[in-house]
Amino acid sequence: MNSKHTKGWHKNKTFASKCTVCGKNFMSGTWNSFLCSDECKRIRANKKVMEKYYKTKVWKVFKHRICKICGVNFVATTHNQESCSIKCSKINLQNIAKLHYTNNAETIKLRVKLWYAKPENKIKNKEWLKSYRKTTKGRIAKIAGTQAYRLRLKNTKKGKVDYAWINERDGFKCQLCFKKVDMTLRKPDMMRFSYDHIVPVSKGGEHTTQNNQLSHLICNLIKHAKLSDLIQQNLL
């Protein structure tokens, strides 16, 4: 074959290839291109720089760090690791989010108002709420909201309540009739789950994890504002 015919034989052709960074399939003008965009090129270049850095003596010194939250000494696997475990990293992210909200509270509120002003976003939010309320987390959140509203009316203090911990503590059993609670049941079933105050709020009880217990909705309604010790005899 002549050199005239071989030169630029692939100019008008496109080749299907896969990006080595993001894994996206794309069409390129050359057969040996494996990066789809400039961002992927930048990420690949940074990776090469970091690979060289991890082999140096400087990294061997700086990889021994102290956790920001619990203060434990640990060996970091990456250059931007600040916490020793997943729990500490979650707490660290929450603290960063709180700091960001305190510094930019007004701008965030404005953004939220502008987002809700659009009718399309209102419909999206309603659809998301419908799907979220069908889940167990959504139903627990709804119960927590009604309890908070009742407490606001009676001017009582609201504490942090860990409903998942209450379920594990009580062994997914009603603490009034001592039968198993099916967490999948929904309205209008009266045997669905609810959370009852051991000492009622009307009698000076606080809204805390220690004062809450798992119960059936019907058992909770029968108990009403009485103490749990008095009502257990009738239910059993």
C-alpha positions as semicolon CSV with decimal commas, in nm:
position;residue;x (nm);y (nm);z (nm)
1;M;0,000;0,000;0,000
2;N;0,135;0,348;-0,088
3;S;0,217;0,603;0,180
4;K;-0,022;0,850;0,014
5;H;-0,317;0,623;0,078
6;T;-0,210;0,526;0,435
7;K;-0,167;0,886;0,557
8;G;-0,479;1,014;0,733
9;W;-0,682;0,700;0,668
10;H;-0,881;0,753;0,989
11;K;-0,955;1,126;0,955
12;N;-1,320;1,087;0,865
13;K;-1,377;0,793;1,103
14;T;-1,495;0,782;1,464
15;F;-1,394;0,515;1,716
16;A;-1,598;0,385;2,009
17;S;-1,399;0,383;2,331
18;K;-1,452;0,373;2,709
19;C;-1,324;0,635;2,955
20;T;-1,075;0,492;3,207
21;V;-1,174;0,745;3,477
22;C;-1,558;0,764;3,476
23;G;-1,633;0,452;3,267
24;K;-1,847;0,642;3,017
25;N;-1,878;0,520;2,656
26;F;-1,794;0,791;2,399
27;M;-1,701;0,843;2,033
28;S;-1,355;0,985;1,954
29;G;-1,165;1,089;1,643
30;T;-0,856;0,881;1,733
31;W;-0,825;0,511;1,822
32;N;-0,595;0,567;2,121
33;S;-0,799;0,821;2,326
34;F;-0,925;0,683;2,659
35;L;-1,040;1,005;2,833
36;C;-1,382;1,155;2,747
37;S;-1,344;1,514;2,874
38;D;-1,104;1,774;3,022
39;E;-1,228;1,698;3,373
40;C;-1,131;1,331;3,338
41;K;-0,789;1,439;3,208
42;R;-0,741;1,662;3,512
43;I;-0,849;1,382;3,751
44;R;-0,609;1,140;3,583
45;A;-0,320;1,391;3,608
46;N;-0,394;1,448;3,980
47;K;-0,398;1,073;4,040
48;K;-0,053;1,037;3,886
49;V;0,081;1,322;4,102
50;M;-0,068;1,166;4,418
51;E;0,072;0,822;4,332
52;K;0,420;0,976;4,318
53;Y;0,354;1,167;4,646
54;Y;0,249;0,850;4,833
55;K;0,590;0,695;4,753
56;T;0,791;0,986;4,899
57;K;0,937;1,018;5,252
58;V;0,714;1,320;5,329
59;W;0,397;1,104;5,307
60;K;0,549;0,844;5,541
61;V;0,571;1,115;5,809
62;F;0,236;1,292;5,744
63;K;0,025;0,973;5,718
64;H;0,041;0,936;6,100
65;R;-0,238;1,169;6,216
66;I;-0,469;1,249;6,509
67;C;-0,847;1,224;6,468
68;K;-1,024;1,562;6,498
69;I;-1,325;1,418;6,684
70;C;-1,205;1,141;6,919
71;G;-0,832;1,233;6,932
72;V;-0,706;0,880;6,849
73;N;-0,379;0,829;6,656
74;F;-0,437;0,660;6,317
75;V;-0,264;0,593;5,984
76;A;-0,428;0,781;5,693
77;T;-0,483;0,609;5,359
78;T;-0,539;0,935;5,163
79;H;-0,396;1,288;5,187
80;N;-0,734;1,449;5,283
81;Q;-0,839;1,197;5,553
82;E;-0,915;1,373;5,884
83;S;-1,103;1,109;6,087
84;C;-1,016;0,759;6,203
85;S;-1,348;0,578;6,132
86;I;-1,682;0,607;5,948
87;K;-1,860;0,728;6,265
88;C;-1,607;1,007;6,319
89;S;-1,621;1,106;5,952
90;K;-2,003;1,138;5,972
91;I;-1,976;1,359;6,282
92;N;-1,706;1,566;6,109
93;L;-1,928;1,616;5,802
94;Q;-2,221;1,718;6,025
95;N;-2,001;1,977;6,202
96;I;-1,884;2,116;5,866
97;A;-2,246;2,138;5,746
98;K;-2,352;2,320;6,065
99;L;-2,063;2,566;6,030
100;H;-2,153;2,630;5,666
101;Y;-2,518;2,690;5,760
102;T;-2,430;2,937;6,041
103;N;-2,201;3,136;5,811
104;N;-2,441;3,136;5,513
105;A;-2,784;3,113;5,679
106;E;-2,942;3,407;5,493
107;T;-2,828;3,298;5,146
108;I;-2,947;2,938;5,206
109;K;-3,291;3,060;5,320
110;L;-3,319;3,278;5,008
111;R;-3,226;2,984;4,783
112;V;-3,490;2,764;4,948
113;K;-3,758;3,035;4,907
114;L;-3,672;3,078;4,539
115;W;-3,678;2,700;4,487
116;Y;-4,024;2,664;4,648
117;A;-4,155;2,965;4,451
118;K;-4,147;2,760;4,129
119;P;-4,465;2,548;4,080
120;E;-4,265;2,258;3,928
121;N;-4,058;2,217;4,244
122;K;-4,371;2,219;4,463
123;I;-4,510;1,923;4,267
124;K;-4,175;1,741;4,297
125;N;-4,171;1,796;4,673
126;K;-4,528;1,662;4,710
127;E;-4,442;1,349;4,510
128;W;-4,129;1,292;4,719
129;L;-4,325;1,331;5,045
130;K;-4,583;1,074;4,930
131;S;-4,311;0,818;4,853
132;Y;-4,119;0,900;5,176
133;R;-4,425;0,864;5,404
134;K;-4,478;0,509;5,278
135;T;-4,140;0,401;5,423
136;T;-4,078;0,315;5,791
137;K;-3,851;0,619;5,838
138;G;-4,121;0,848;5,699
139;R;-4,388;0,708;5,929
140;I;-4,159;0,742;6,232
141;A;-4,089;1,105;6,131
142;K;-4,464;1,172;6,107
143;I;-4,521;1,034;6,459
144;A;-4,231;1,245;6,589
145;G;-4,389;1,553;6,427
146;T;-4,728;1,496;6,592
147;Q;-4,558;1,441;6,929
148;A;-4,359;1,763;6,889
149;Y;-4,680;1,955;6,806
150;R;-4,852;1,820;7,121
151;L;-4,552;1,918;7,332
152;R;-4,552;2,270;7,187
153;L;-4,916;2,313;7,286
154;K;-4,842;2,204;7,642
155;N;-4,516;2,410;7,663
156;T;-4,300;2,112;7,757
157;K;-3,934;2,060;7,668
158;K;-3,851;1,838;7,373
159;G;-3,541;1,617;7,387
160;K;-3,367;1,413;7,119
161;V;-3,544;1,076;7,072
162;D;-3,369;0,783;6,900
163;Y;-3,662;0,572;6,773
164;A;-3,438;0,305;6,615
165;W;-3,269;0,248;6,954
166;I;-3,614;0,220;7,123
167;N;-3,716;-0,052;6,872
168;E;-3,399;-0,252;6,946
169;R;-3,431;-0,201;7,322
170;D;-3,792;-0,323;7,330
171;G;-3,717;-0,608;7,087
172;F;-3,995;-0,497;6,846
173;K;-4,256;-0,589;7,110
174;C;-4,543;-0,385;7,250
175;Q;-4,459;-0,284;7,607
176;L;-4,828;-0,281;7,707
177;C;-4,951;-0,620;7,578
178;F;-4,602;-0,778;7,523
179;K;-4,690;-0,901;7,171
180;K;-4,480;-0,853;6,857
181;V;-4,529;-0,532;6,656
182;D;-4,542;-0,557;6,277
183;M;-4,358;-0,248;6,146
184;T;-4,492;-0,294;5,792
185;L;-4,860;-0,238;5,884
186;R;-5,022;0,089;5,774
187;K;-5,351;0,279;5,801
188;P;-5,630;0,189;5,881
189;D;-5,486;-0,112;6,072
190;M;-5,507;-0,044;6,448
191;M;-5,227;-0,294;6,523
192;R;-4,963;-0,074;6,356
193;F;-4,672;0,065;6,558
194;S;-4,677;0,379;6,771
195;Y;-4,467;0,531;7,051
196;D;-4,611;0,579;7,397
197;H;-4,490;0,799;7,684
198;I;-4,433;0,581;7,995
199;V;-4,511;0,877;8,220
200;P;-4,770;1,084;8,025
201;V;-4,688;1,441;7,925
202;S;-5,003;1,561;8,102
203;K;-4,861;1,420;8,430
204;G;-4,518;1,585;8,399
205;G;-4,348;1,331;8,173
206;E;-4,064;1,437;7,943
207;H;-4,025;1,366;7,572
208;T;-3,699;1,163;7,588
209;T;-3,574;0,820;7,474
210;Q;-3,601;0,681;7,829
211;N;-3,963;0,794;7,867
212;N;-4,075;0,651;7,527
213;Q;-4,170;0,289;7,455
214;L;-4,291;0,089;7,155
215;S;-4,658;-0,010;7,147
216;H;-4,951;-0,097;6,923
217;L;-5,171;0,198;6,830
218;I;-5,481;0,038;6,986
219;C;-5,292;-0,030;7,312
220;N;-5,171;0,329;7,316
221;L;-5,526;0,459;7,268
222;I;-5,662;0,235;7,546
223;K;-5,390;0,355;7,782
224;H;-5,455;0,724;7,692
225;A;-5,313;0,939;7,977
226;K;-5,282;0,665;8,241
227;L;-4,966;0,507;8,380
228;S;-4,847;0,191;8,200
229;D;-4,841;-0,023;8,520
230;L;-5,216;0,026;8,576
231;I;-5,321;-0,050;8,217
232;Q;-5,105;-0,362;8,164
233;Q;-5,335;-0,580;8,382
234;N;-5,642;-0,505;8,161
235;L;-5,458;-0,570;7,832
236;L;-5,306;-0,898;7,951
